[in-house]
């Protein structure tokens, strides 16, 4: 296996290679540090690289190699910069921070216990508030498939790092689509787990969950097995039988944008592929009702609350202050009503799942924006553009159930396109089984972006 093949082998395969003694953790870590040094100045996936610590941890992983080693022993990964790593600033993409954690977040502790080697922390937009990874503090993270575009957000640094072969997998979080957006933008697997499945320091007023961005479905399953609180062993999930799957290309009510042809065609082609895999697939639109106002209210509540909680809010960027100001204007009774509406909204939008096992939807409505495309706009217009771009995502944060973005067939020029599968509560095993079928049928793990010049 040459160096590039090894860099793109994925978390599961690298764990096998280290366990078998076919490669050392130090070799893997040095490979990624070299790629980061060569490629990341153009891509800007990492905010900080922990080279010395990573090499020391790789050597420790090599010393414990054997049958009793932990499941992900020696595999190099990255951590999103909204999650605490001992001794490292948790910057949240901002200059407004003033905090160096004295301990790892619980999910990081579990990843270390599983044997992983942490390469560094990946870039995010300020306060994880945008669906593109750009900040005044740390610049723009570029999409390795087209560096003129962002890699989505808020887990955009994690998405770029995995897609460009700068780590085996990366920790990510999802409060309004932030795992699934970069998954679709970068040609990766991004599972938003069930709410409270994986521990996290703050669940963003009930909207956020913790998960991973990976190249393959088994990578995601092994990652979640290492960090989850509850649930079955996802890596042991059996193939699904014939399922009933609904698909829809309808836009939720209250969204002013439209679904572009690339994304519509990806859903239709995936629906046909699922038929070919033996599933009953039928067009059926979920009953979205009036879910959009509750979702936007909860999103703006989160931005406002996070902005107020920063030690130096005067350092926040203009666009962050604008979004926070919109959140501050929402009366308390409307915020409480949005939370109270969650159960009824869940029942309404999930009524389609009384008849079907899963729903196939677009992940995004268009390609990710070009770097700087939205940041100069008035705040209400920027918010509207973001809501249109991610129209099919944040409602599943509002309801709390699992959803996964997986690669569909790429566009004619090779740019990635993702589709989303949604399951009922506790439906991660079904989503992983379906995603694994699609991975086998399409071979998406073999796709790689060109290396930047």
Secondary structure, DSSP 8 states (H G I E B T S, - for coil): --HHHHHTS-HHHHHHHHHHTSS-HHHHHHHHHHHHHHHHHHH--EEEE-HHHHHHHHHHHHHT-STTS-TTTT-EEEEETTS-BTTBB--TTSSS---B-SS--HHHHHHHHTT-EEEEEE---GGG-SSS-EETTTEE-EETTEEEEE--SSSHHHHHHHHTTSSS-EEEEESSSTTHHHHHHHT-EEEE--TTSB--S--TTTT-EEEEEESSHHHHHHHHHHHBSSS--GGG-----S-EEEE-----TT------HHHHHHHHHHHHHHHHTT-EEEE-----TTHHHHHHHHHHHHHHHHHHHSTTGGGS-HHHHHHHHHHHTS-HHHHHHHHHTHHHHHHHHGGGGGT-SEEEEES-SSS--BTTTTTTS-HHHHHHHHHHHTTTTHHHHHH---EEEEE-S--TTS---EEEEEESTT-HHHHHHHHHHHHHHH-GGG-------
